[in-house]
Amino acid sequence: MSNPRAATAAWRELFATQSQLLRQFEAAGDFGELSAREYDVLLVLSEAEEGLRLGEVAARTFLPQPS
């Protein structure tokens, strides 16, 4: 059986690392004039073999979806 504390610690570390990397990428201008969210959506669309519905785009992006 899984250790819930270890899983929680791993999740926190993963999330903190992702946040830190996104801040560094944005500060370095790696996304150009785009936000990380805009870049992610455009990347998903460019990799799609055919058109996607909005829900499919949302399901394939790696960033939170409030907007």
N, C-alpha and C positions, 0 to 999 in steps of 0.2 A: 504494500500500500504506500502511496505517496506521502511525503512529509509536507504538510501544509505550510509550515514555517519556511522551509527551504524553497518551496514553490513561490511563496510571497516575496521572499528576499530576491530570488532570481527575477521575478517580474519587475520589482522595483528597480533593480540594477539595469535590466534591459530598457525600461522606460526612461530612466535617467540618462543612459548612454545615447538613446535615440534623440532625446531632447537636446543634449549637449552637441551632438553631431549636426542637427538641424540648425542650431544657433551658429555654429562655426561655418557651415556652408552658406548661410544667409549673410553673415558678416563678411565673408570672402567674396561675395557676389557670384557664387557658383550658379545661381538660378537666374542671373541677369536681372532684368526688371520684374521678373515674376516672383510671386510668393511661393513658398514650398508647396502649398496646396494647389496653386495653379499649375506648377511644374508637374506635380504628381498626376493631375487629371490629364494634362496634355501627353504625358508619357504613356498613360494607360490607353488613350485614344490612338496614339501613334503605333502602339504594339498590337492593337486589335486587328484581326484579319477581316472583319466586317464591322458595320455600324453597331453601336451599342446603345441600349436604352439607358436612361439616367440611373435607374436602380443597379444596372450592371456596372456602370462606371463607379458608382458609390461602393459597390461590393469589392471592386478590384483595387481601389486606392488604399494606401497605407495610413492615411491621416484621418483624424476625427472628422466627422461629417456634419457639424452644426450648420454650415452654410454651403 
